[in-house]
Amino acid sequence: MLDVSAVTKTYGTRTVVDKVSFSVNKGEILGFLGPNGAGKTTTMRIITGYVAPTAGTAKVAGFDVQEQPLEVKRRIGYLPEHPPLYREMLVRPYLEFVARIRGVARRQMRARVDRAIERCSLGDVAGRLIGNLSKGYQQRVGLAQAILHEPDLLILDEPTVGLDPSQIREIRALITSFAGEHTVILSTHILPEVTVTCHRALIINEGRIVAEDTLERLAARGGRTRQVAVRLARPGDGAAAALGAVPGVAAVHPQDGAVGDFMADVAEGHDPREAIASLAVARGWGLLEMRPVTRSFEDVYMEIIRGGAA
């Protein structure tokens, strides 16, 4: 559905997008992750035809963004970070206006607007001024305008920014419902957004793609036991040194302010927990707790952003 090939964007001597290439399949929800200023929004603007690339190509359903912009725009629904709303208009007339400029046939307009209102749960506010709606409802109106022409590709740029927790959950559920019927690119720097809604994640940093994989595989990078937390009731003076000598333990770190609490770094391919338990029993330390510490998706993401090998 979408093919981006070596897209680059420079402003003077500054490169904000650097040879970015990726593809998105039909019906897939792709999370486009990265810190603020990473190049996410610029990439989205290039795909939508709002900004011209300095080099490279982007194609939507086989149509080139630069060479066939009208064909591309017919197939794209776009919700920028700040929804393009006319606050002085009522919700339904606004959506009808958008449908007209989107080229929706007159005979289909009522059905398309009704369906967008239903899908975005706007029935109760369809006759209200957009400017009087809450931020959450305004986001819903923005989503409605993006989907009412039933686009093949839906691009959402920070769709939950500024919303309260209840509104965020509602918008996430709505985005998830688009899977299959629309191909969705969700651009965000909020990790839970991606883990809840997306099938695959692409991480960009300083204008370059630094990771691309399914969420399961990215999460699995943190699934190996890298540390073991140990709590002892009666640690001796040499407990840390003795734990550090256990085969498979690379280093031991006593925890500040907690006598008897240690964090053991585990060498790759080892699991020293049984040996640690045996040592604690033999020394009479009183083993209170021992648990593996695995990295979260956030840990994996941060390591990738910092340039580490996840």
Secondary structure, DSSP 8 states (H G I E B T S, - for coil): -EEEEEEEEEETTEEEEEEEEEEE-TT-EEEEE--TTSSHHHHHHHHHTSS--SEEEEEETTEETTTSHHHHHHTEEEE-SS----TTSBHHHHHHHHHHHTT--HHHHHHHHHHHHHHTT-GGGTTSBGGGS-HHHHHHHHHHHHHTT--SEEEEESTTTT--HHHHHHHHHHHHHTBTTBEEEEEES-HHHHHHH-SEEEEEETTEEEEEEEHHHHHHTT-S--EEEEEESS--TTHHHHHHTSTTEEEEEE-TT-TTEEEEEE-TT---HHHHHHHHHHHT--EEEEEEE---HHHHHHHHHTT---
